[in-house]
Amino acid sequence: MVVLVITACPVGLRGQVTRWLLEISPGVFVGVLSRRVRELLWERVCELVKDGRAIMVYPAKNEQKLDFMIHRYDWEPIDLDGVNLVRRPHTGQALQSAAKPRAGWSKASRYRKVHRRRGG
C-alpha cells in the first residue's frame, strides 16, 4: 500500500496522480504500486509539485515495515539506530520560552504576590 500526500500543488498534478492512485481526500492518495511505477511516479511528483510539498509512504523490508520520501518539507528524515524518524526543526522562539518561563506563571508566585500586598 502506497500513501501519497501532496499539498499546495497544481491541479494538473492531482490529475496525473489519479491515474495510478485513488484520491480519498483532497491531496491524499492511496493504492498499490510496483516499485518501478512508485519511483517513476515520485520523480514526476517532484518535477510538477513546484512550490508545493509531497510525502510518500510505502512498504519496505525493515523493522517498521515502511519507508517514506519527503520533498520540500521543513521536517527532515533521520535514521536513529535503524528506525526512520522525522525530525521537526526547532525554532529559537520555542527554545526561549521553554528555557525561561515568564514571571508569575505559577500558583505559588500568585500566592506570594497576594500575601505581599496584604502585608503578611
HELIX and SHEET records of a PDB file:
HELIX    1   1 VAL A   11  VAL A   17  1                                   7    
HELIX    2   2 ARG A   35  LEU A   48  1                                  14    
HELIX    3   3 GLY A   92  ALA A   99  1                                   8    
HELIX    4   4 LYS A  107  ARG A  118  1                                  12    
SHEET    1   A 5 LEU A  22  SER A  25  0                                        
SHEET    2   A 5 VAL A  28  GLY A  31 -1                                        
SHEET    3   A 5 VAL A   2  THR A   7 -1                                        
SHEET    4   A 5 ARG A  53  PRO A  59 -1                                        
SHEET    5   A 5 LEU A  66  HIS A  71 -1                                        
SHEET    1   B 2 GLU A  76  LEU A  80  0                                        
SHEET    2   B 2 VAL A  83  ARG A  87 -1                                        
END                                                                             
